[in-house]
Amino acid sequence: MDWNIVGVALLLTLSGLYFLETERARAREQKITVRALEPARNALERAWLAEPLQVFMSQLQLARQRRSNLWPMDKGRL
């Protein structure tokens, strides 16, 4: 086992934890609004809470389909 790699990994881990702790200490306390605690109002909000990545990708696809046909990436060209 190479002890240099272990040392570097330990140093990076400790510096990351130090960075997170200093950012947490500098951050202000946030008040949670009532809106954040309300249940989802419609199907889109329920889907966003369940699987946000799939909802984002479907919205991205819809936006690309609505874009002009002159956009070269829509035709498979760059």
N, C-alpha and C positions, 0 to 999 in steps of 0.2 A: 504494500500500500504506500502510495506517495503521500508523505506527511505535508508536503507543500500544498497539495490540492485541498487537503482537509483544513489546513490553516487558512487558506484563501476563502474557502466556503464558510468557515466559522466567522472570519472577519466580515465578509459580505452580509451574513445573517445578522450579526450584532450591529453593524452600521445601519442596516435596514430597520431593525427594531428601534434603534436610537432615533432615526429619522421619524418613524411613526409616532413615537412617544413625544417628540418635540412638537410635531404638528398637532397632536391631540391636545397638548397643553396650551398651544397658541389658539386653538379654535374656540370660538365663542359657543356658549350653550344655546342650543336651538329649541325654540318652542314648537311642539307638534300641534298643528292645527286640527280642528275637528274634521276638515275635509280629508285629511290623510287617514283618519280612522273610520270613515264611512265605507259601507260596502260598495261594490261595483254597481253602477247604475244601468249598464247595458251590456250586450254581448261582447262588444269590442273591449270594454274595460275588464270584463271577466277573462277574456282571452289574453289580454295583456298581463294580467296578474298571474295567469297559469303558465303561459309560455311566451315571454316577451320577445325572444329572438325570432320565433316564427312569425309573430305579428309584424315585427319590424321588417323582415324580409318580404312579406306579402305586400306591405305598404310601399316598399321600395320598388317591387315589380310593377305595381299599379302606377306609380309615378313615372317609371320608364315607359310604360305603354302609352301614357297620355302625352309623352313628349313628342316633339315634331319628328316626322320621318326623315328630316334632313340630318339628324344626328347620326354620324357614321357608326357609332357603336351598336345602334339598334339593327343595323343591316349586317353586322358581323365584320365590318371593316374598321380599321383604326386609322 
